[in-house]
Amino acid sequence: MQIGIDLDGTVTDPKSCFLYMNDSLGYAIDYQQATEYELHTYTNMSQHDFWKFMVEHGHEEAIYRSSLPHTEVNDVLWNMRQHHHLHYVTARSEAVRSVTEEWIQRHALPLDSLVMTGSHDKVGVVKDLSLDLFMEDRYENAVSIHEETSIPVLLFDAPYNRKPLPEGVRRISSWKEAHHHVNQLEQSLFFNRR
Ligand SMILES: [Mg+2]
């Protein structure tokens, strides 16, 4: 299968960005109560001003560099890579490609394909790469990818994405669970082809 995988909050631990906001920028966000995905909503800045501040002060690269990998992601991705093509599809921009690739290599994760969309719209990439499955943590992406391409989506559970899901988007809480669903989907595709 061709599998699309988001980076932030999916390959990285979803707590990472909030830890950075607290430890390096002096905020006091309670991750378990963090119901908003967009980081600027925890500040008094607009989205534009927040990211301008983050880029200009080196915080954007620092937040990516200091991110922690999600639990079990390393073992599961190497295992899945034996049978599937893995494509990282991130909303990060090309400007941070090198810090992103360095992070992937430093954490010894597989790196075959990295698409940087620079926006939250990933539907075009899903179609261009003919992906069979997508893994996400952003609620709106998960729903729109499924609705516009009809491929199954696995949504990694986080406090900021706990909203009702359409059939076809499944909430999961671990990479082990993701692996189980990949195997199941592979089996059902195999039997449908026979
Ligand atoms: Mg994400």
Residues whose N, C-alpha, C, O or C-beta is under 5 A from the ligand:
A	BS01	MG	D6 L7 D8 G9 T10 D137 R138
